[in-house]
Amino acid sequence: MSEQKALGRLQGQSFDMPEHVAVILDGNRRWAQRHGLPAVEGYRRGAVQVGNLWDWCEELGIGYVTVWVFSLHNLRRSDEAVRALLEVITTGLRELADQRRWRIRPIGALEALPDRTQDLLSEIEADTADIQGTVANVAIAYDGRQEIAQAARALMNEHSSGSVSPGRAGPGPMVDESGLARHLYTAGQPDPDLVIRTSGEQRLSGFMPWQTAYAEYHFVPVCWPDFTRGDFDDALSVYAKRQRRSGL
């Protein structure tokens, strides 16, 4: 479906396409269970859908897309489950990187991951760093509170070195929202305009709490492996009909 057809779903009314879409990929294990398959098969099917999502965003001219594929808390699962899931993620990302269509940026507490996984993610990021297309953030070992805490620590380190000031009277730039944002994983990117969560759950679970403060939310009942282009277009249509005042 072209961008023009997507606009047509809204009876010809023009609207601004979101610049940044973020998606919580929920329901992979439930999908596998419903189909009588091992959990890892749900994640494999979900990995295919990530490529489809990026394709749709590229087609519509959406410059940034973030997918949450693995939370920091997922590391508490059994070693076998973690190994299987990380293998699916890195294999899927490697295949997507080889297409050389998207700039892939892993974000999260990557240092908490196994060394081999860190190396693979670094290679994928480096191999796509020169691509000018859609920026695809992959949130892995991600937790929103942890992200804000690490950004605050980085800002405190600047303050202790004298490069920033805690108030307007001190030397250097003031410690403020923009200062903290400089140290977030998405520094330099626009905040998400639209957040989509699949599987019917209506919560953020700690996903990008700082960046999504003024985002629009859309919750979809289908599990992530069943998410279709029609579901995506519906989310864009809902987004387009909302009035984003940002407090004005």
Phi, psi and chi 1 to 4 in degrees:
 res  aa     phi    psi   chi1   chi2   chi3   chi4
   1 MET       -  130.1 -177.4 -180.0  -66.0      -
   2 SER   -80.1  168.7   66.9      -      -      -
   3 GLU   -61.4  -35.5 -177.5  175.0   -3.1      -
   4 GLN   -64.7  -40.0  -72.5   72.2   26.4      -
   5 LYS   -67.8  -34.7  -71.3 -177.6  179.8  179.0
   6 ALA   -63.2  -39.2      -      -      -      -
   7 LEU   -66.3  -34.6  -67.6  173.9      -      -
   8 GLY   -63.2  -24.3      -      -      -      -
   9 ARG   -63.7  -17.3  -68.2  171.3   62.7   87.9
  10 LEU  -105.2   30.5  -63.3  178.4      -      -
  11 GLN    59.0   39.2  -60.1  177.4  -22.2      -
  12 GLY    80.8   -1.6      -      -      -      -
  13 GLN   -74.9  129.6  -63.9  179.6    6.9      -
  14 SER   -79.7  151.6   62.4      -      -      -
  15 PHE  -155.4  160.2   69.6   96.0      -      -
  16 ASP   -80.1  123.9  -67.9  -29.8      -      -
  17 MET   -68.2  140.0 -168.4   69.0   66.6      -
  18 PRO   -58.3  142.0   18.1  -29.9      -      -
  19 GLU   -81.1  -28.6 -170.3  174.4    4.7      -
  20 HIS  -140.0  122.5 -172.9  165.5      -      -
  21 VAL  -114.2  133.6  172.7      -      -      -
  22 ALA  -120.3  139.6      -      -      -      -
  23 VAL  -132.7  128.7 -174.5      -      -      -
  24 ILE   -92.1  111.5  -57.6  173.6      -      -
  25 LEU   -84.7   82.5  -45.1 -178.6      -      -
  26 ASP  -105.9  147.4 -161.5   16.2      -      -
  27 GLY   103.2   10.3      -      -      -      -
  28 ASN   -63.6  -45.2  -64.3  -71.5      -      -
  29 ARG   -68.1  -38.7  -71.0 -166.8  -65.8  178.6
  30 ARG   -65.3  -37.5  -89.9  169.0  -77.8  170.6
  31 TRP   -61.2  -45.8 -178.9   89.7      -      -
  32 ALA   -62.9  -42.2      -      -      -      -
  33 GLN   -61.7  -43.4 -176.0  178.5   27.5      -
  34 ARG   -64.3  -26.3  -69.5  169.9 -173.6  170.9
  35 HIS   -99.3    9.1  -71.0   78.6      -      -
  36 GLY    66.1   32.9      -      -      -      -
  37 LEU  -116.9  158.3  -62.1  170.1      -      -
  38 PRO   -62.0  152.3  -18.7   30.2      -      -
  39 ALA   -56.2  -36.2      -      -      -      -
  40 VAL   -61.9  -28.5   68.7      -      -      -
  41 GLU   -69.0  -31.6  -66.7  -56.7  -37.8      -
  42 GLY   -64.3  -39.9      -      -      -      -
  43 TYR   -69.7  -34.5  -70.5  112.4      -      -
  44 ARG   -64.8  -42.5  -71.2 -164.0  177.5  103.1
  45 ARG   -65.1  -39.2  173.0   61.8 -177.1  169.7
  46 GLY   -63.1  -35.3      -      -      -      -
  47 ALA   -63.5  -36.9      -      -      -      -
  48 VAL   -62.4  -40.1  172.7      -      -      -
  49 GLN   -65.9  -29.7  -72.7  -65.6   80.5      -
  50 VAL   -60.3  -45.3  169.2      -      -      -
  51 GLY   -60.9  -39.3      -      -      -      -
  52 ASN   -62.9  -43.8  -68.8  -25.3      -      -
  53 LEU   -59.7  -46.7  173.7   68.1      -      -
  54 TRP   -62.3  -37.4  -67.8   -2.2      -      -
  55 ASP   -61.4  -45.6 -174.4   37.7      -      -
  56 TRP   -62.7  -43.5  -55.6  -27.2      -      -
  57 CYS   -63.1  -42.0  -70.9      -      -      -
  58 GLU   -62.2  -43.8 -179.2 -177.4   46.3      -
  59 GLU   -61.5  -37.4  178.9 -174.9  -23.6      -
  60 LEU   -88.2   -1.0  -67.1  171.1      -      -
  61 GLY    78.0   23.1      -      -      -      -
  62 ILE   -79.5  118.9  -63.5  171.4      -      -
  63 GLY   -77.5  -25.0      -      -      -      -
  64 TYR  -137.8  136.6  -60.4   85.0      -      -
  65 VAL  -140.5  134.1   55.9      -      -      -
  66 THR  -119.7  130.3  -61.7      -      -      -
  67 VAL  -120.0  136.1  -67.5      -      -      -
  68 TRP   -99.1  108.1 -166.9    9.2      -      -
  69 VAL  -105.4  -19.1  -60.0      -      -      -
  70 PHE  -161.7  120.5 -172.7   85.4      -      -
  71 SER   -88.0  161.8   77.4      -      -      -
  72 LEU   -60.7  -34.4 -174.0   59.6      -      -
  73 HIS   -70.9  -21.4  -60.7  -62.2      -      -
  74 ASN   -62.8  -19.9  -71.6  154.0      -      -
  75 LEU   -66.7  -11.8  -73.2  170.2      -      -
  76 ARG   -80.1   -9.4  -60.0  173.3 -177.9  172.1
  77 ARG   -69.1  173.5  -63.9  178.7 -177.7  175.9
  78 SER   -60.7  152.9   68.8      -      -      -
  79 ASP   -56.3  -40.4  -68.8  -15.7      -      -
  80 GLU   -63.7  -43.8 -178.7 -178.8   -1.2      -
  81 ALA   -65.7  -41.0      -      -      -      -
  82 VAL   -65.1  -44.9  169.1      -      -      -
  83 ARG   -59.3  -45.2  -89.3 -164.9  -52.6  -88.2
  84 ALA   -63.7  -44.0      -      -      -      -
  85 LEU   -67.4  -42.8 -179.3   48.8      -      -
  86 LEU   -65.4  -33.6  -68.9  178.7      -      -
  87 GLU   -65.9  -42.2 -178.6  179.7   -3.9      -
  88 VAL   -61.4  -44.0  168.7      -      -      -
  89 ILE   -63.6  -50.8  -68.5  170.7      -      -
  90 THR   -68.2  -37.1   53.0      -      -      -
  91 THR   -65.2  -44.9  -61.2      -      -      -
  92 GLY   -63.2  -42.4      -      -      -      -
  93 LEU   -67.2  -36.3  -70.7  177.9      -      -
  94 ARG   -62.4  -42.4 -179.1   69.8  -94.3  173.7
  95 GLU   -65.3  -38.8  -67.8  174.0   -5.1      -
  96 LEU   -70.0  -38.9  -68.8  170.4      -      -
  97 ALA   -63.0  -36.4      -      -      -      -
  98 ASP   -66.3  -18.2  -71.5  -16.6      -      -
  99 GLN   -74.8  -19.4  -65.2 -174.7   38.5      -
 100 ARG    52.9   50.9  -66.9 -163.3   52.8   76.8
 101 ARG  -117.5  -24.0  -66.1  172.9   58.4 -167.3
 102 TRP  -130.0  146.7  -50.5  -79.2      -      -
 103 ARG   -86.6  109.8 -177.7 -179.5  176.2 -173.7
 104 ILE   -95.8  126.2  -59.6  174.6      -      -
 105 ARG  -126.3  101.7  -65.4 -170.1   63.6 -106.6
 106 PRO   -67.1  134.1  -18.2   32.0      -      -
 107 ILE  -132.7  146.9   61.4  173.0      -      -
 108 GLY   138.1 -170.6      -      -      -      -
 109 ALA   -82.1   68.1      -      -      -      -
 110 LEU   -61.6  -26.2  -54.6 -178.4      -      -
 111 GLU   -65.7  -16.9   67.7  -79.6   -0.9      -
 112 ALA   -82.0  -10.5      -      -      -      -
 113 LEU   -85.0  160.4  -63.8  168.5      -      -
 114 PRO   -56.7  149.6  -23.9   33.6      -      -
 115 ASP   -56.1  -42.7  -69.0  -17.4      -      -
 116 ARG   -62.0  -41.2  176.5   57.3  177.5  160.0
 117 THR   -64.4  -42.6  -57.7      -      -      -
 118 GLN   -58.3  -43.5  -67.3 -176.9   49.5      -
 119 ASP   -63.1  -43.9  -68.2  -18.7      -      -
 120 LEU   -63.7  -41.9  -69.3  171.2      -      -
 121 LEU   -65.9  -38.5  -66.8  174.2      -      -
 122 SER   -63.2  -40.9  -66.1      -      -      -
 123 GLU   -63.6  -43.9  -69.3  173.0    7.1      -
 124 ILE   -62.4  -44.0  -70.3  167.3      -      -
 125 GLU   -63.2  -45.0 -178.5  171.0   18.7      -
 126 ALA   -64.6  -38.7      -      -      -      -
 127 ASP   -70.4  -18.7  -70.2  -12.3      -      -
 128 THR  -113.3    5.8   61.6      -      -      -
 129 ALA   -64.4  -23.9      -      -      -      -
 130 ASP   -91.9   -1.3   62.6  -32.9      -      -
 131 ILE   -78.3  136.1  -65.1  174.0      -      -
 132 GLN   -96.4    2.1  -60.3  -58.9  -50.3      -
 133 GLY   -81.2 -155.6      -      -      -      -
 134 THR   -55.6  133.7  -63.9      -      -      -
 135 VAL   -85.0  122.5  175.2      -      -      -
 136 ALA  -112.8  101.8      -      -      -      -
 137 ASN   -81.1  134.6  -60.1  -45.2      -      -
 138 VAL  -117.8  106.2 -179.3      -      -      -
 139 ALA   -81.2  113.0      -      -      -      -
 140 ILE  -135.8  135.3  176.6  170.7      -      -
 141 ALA    53.6   42.9      -      -      -      -
 142 TYR  -102.1  140.1  177.4   84.0      -      -
 143 ASP  -146.8  128.4  177.0   76.8      -      -
 144 GLY   -63.4  -40.7      -      -      -      -
 145 ARG   -65.9  -40.0  -70.2 -179.0  175.8  179.1
 146 GLN   -62.6  -39.4 -177.1  -84.6  -21.9      -
 147 GLU   -61.9  -45.6  178.6 -175.1   19.5      -
 148 ILE   -65.4  -39.3  -66.1  172.8      -      -
 149 ALA   -63.2  -43.0      -      -      -      -
 150 GLN   -69.3  -32.7   69.8   82.2   28.1      -
 151 ALA   -66.8  -39.8      -      -      -      -
 152 ALA   -65.0  -40.0      -      -      -      -
 153 ARG   -62.2  -42.0  -74.3 -167.1  -63.7  -89.9
 154 ALA   -63.9  -38.5      -      -      -      -
 155 LEU   -68.4  -37.9 -161.3   56.8      -      -
 156 MET   -64.5  -36.4  -71.5  173.1   63.0      -
 157 ASN   -64.5  -38.2  -71.8  -23.8      -      -
 158 GLU   -62.8  -42.8  -74.7 -173.1    3.2      -
 159 HIS   -63.0  -43.3  172.2   53.4      -      -
 160 SER   -65.9  -26.3   63.3      -      -      -
 161 SER   -85.6   -5.7   67.6      -      -      -
 162 GLY    87.1    6.1      -      -      -      -
 163 SER   -84.6  -15.9   58.6      -      -      -
 164 VAL  -134.0  160.9  -62.7      -      -      -
 165 SER  -117.0  143.0  166.7      -      -      -
 166 PRO   -73.5  -13.7   27.1  -35.0      -      -
 167 GLY  -149.1  176.3      -      -      -      -
 168 ARG   -68.1  -23.4  -63.7 -174.6 -177.4  -82.5
 169 ALA   -82.3  -18.1      -      -      -      -
 170 GLY   -81.7  172.4      -      -      -      -
 171 PRO   -75.9  154.4   29.3  -35.9      -      -
 172 GLY    78.2  176.4      -      -      -      -
 173 PRO   -60.8  147.5  -17.6   29.6      -      -
 174 MET   -76.9  147.1 -176.5  179.5   66.2      -
 175 VAL   -73.0  114.8  173.7      -      -      -
 176 ASP  -150.8 -171.2   56.9    9.8      -      -
 177 GLU   -60.3  -43.2  -68.1 -177.6   11.1      -
 178 SER   -65.6  -32.7   61.9      -      -      -
 179 GLY   -65.0  -44.2      -      -      -      -
 180 LEU   -66.0  -41.0 -171.2   69.9      -      -
 181 ALA   -61.6  -27.1      -      -      -      -
 182 ARG   -61.4  -22.4  -74.9 -159.5  -44.4  -86.7
 183 HIS  -107.4    6.3  -63.0  -74.4      -      -
 184 LEU   -76.2  161.5  -63.6  174.5      -      -
 185 TYR   -61.6  -28.4  -61.7  133.8      -      -
 186 THR   -99.3   22.9   54.6      -      -      -
 187 ALA   -52.7  133.3      -      -      -      -
 188 GLY    88.4   -5.9      -      -      -      -
 189 GLN  -104.9  154.0  -61.5 -177.5   12.2      -
 190 PRO   -67.9  147.8   25.5  -34.5      -      -
 191 ASP   -67.1  153.2  -71.0  -23.4      -      -
 192 PRO   -58.8  135.4  -25.2   35.3      -      -
 193 ASP   -87.6  -33.1  -55.4  -68.1      -      -
 194 LEU  -134.8  129.7  172.4   64.1      -      -
 195 VAL  -115.9  127.1  178.7      -      -      -
 196 ILE  -114.7  133.5  -58.8  168.8      -      -
 197 ARG  -125.1  131.1 -179.4  167.9 -173.9  158.8
 198 THR   -93.9  172.4   56.5      -      -      -
 199 SER    82.1    3.7   86.7      -      -      -
 200 GLY    89.6   -8.7      -      -      -      -
 201 GLU   -72.5  136.1  -57.2  -67.3  -12.1      -
 202 GLN  -116.7   67.3  -61.4 -170.0   23.9      -
 203 ARG  -156.4  162.8   58.9 -179.3 -177.5  -88.6
 204 LEU   -94.7  -22.0  -65.5 -176.4      -      -
 205 SER    56.5   33.4  -59.4      -      -      -
 206 GLY    83.2   20.4      -      -      -      -
 207 PHE   -87.6  112.2 -179.8   59.1      -      -
 208 MET    46.6   54.6  -56.5 -178.3   82.1      -
 209 PRO   -62.0  -33.7   22.3  -33.1      -      -
 210 TRP   -72.5  -50.6 -178.5  -76.7      -      -
 211 GLN   -70.6  -25.4  -62.8   94.3  -36.2      -
 212 THR   -99.2   16.4   63.3      -      -      -
 213 ALA   -56.6  -32.7      -      -      -      -
 214 TYR  -118.0   17.6  -66.0  100.6      -      -
 215 ALA   -77.5  161.5      -      -      -      -
 216 GLU   -93.3  141.6  -61.2  -65.7  -32.5      -
 217 TYR  -111.8  143.0  -56.0  112.2      -      -
 218 HIS  -140.3  122.6 -177.0   69.1      -      -
 219 PHE  -108.8  130.7  -59.3  102.3      -      -
 220 VAL  -114.0  134.0 -175.9      -      -      -
 221 PRO   -71.9  -23.9   24.3  -33.7      -      -
 222 VAL   -75.8  149.5  -58.9      -      -      -
 223 CYS   -69.8  154.9  -68.5      -      -      -
 224 TRP   -53.8  -44.2  172.0 -115.1      -      -
 225 PRO   -61.3  -19.6  -27.1   38.0      -      -
 226 ASP   -97.6    2.4  -74.0  -28.3      -      -
 227 PHE   -67.3  128.5 -172.1   78.8      -      -
 228 THR  -114.9  172.6   67.1      -      -      -
 229 ARG   -62.7  -35.4  177.8   59.8 -173.9  -92.1
 230 GLY   -62.2  -39.3      -      -      -      -
 231 ASP   -63.6  -39.1  -66.5  -41.0      -      -
 232 PHE   -67.2  -44.9 -171.7   53.8      -      -
 233 ASP   -62.6  -36.9  -73.2  -16.8      -      -
 234 ASP   -62.6  -41.1  -73.8  -16.3      -      -
 235 ALA   -63.0  -41.0      -      -      -      -
 236 LEU   -65.9  -36.5  -65.4  175.9      -      -
 237 SER   -66.0  -43.2  -63.8      -      -      -
 238 VAL   -62.2  -43.9  170.0      -      -      -
 239 TYR   -58.3  -43.7  167.6   82.4      -      -
 240 ALA   -64.8  -28.4      -      -      -      -
 241 LYS   -84.6  -10.3  -67.0  174.4 -178.4  176.8
 242 ARG   -86.3  146.2  -65.9  178.8 -177.9  172.0
 243 GLN   -96.5  113.5  -65.3 -176.1   -2.8      -
 244 ARG   -95.2  102.5  -55.7 -170.8   70.6 -153.3
 245 ARG   -96.3  -20.1  -62.1 -173.8  179.2   90.8
 246 SER    51.0   40.2  -61.1      -      -      -
 247 GLY    87.3   -2.7      -      -      -      -
 248 LEU   -85.5      -  -60.0  177.2      -      -
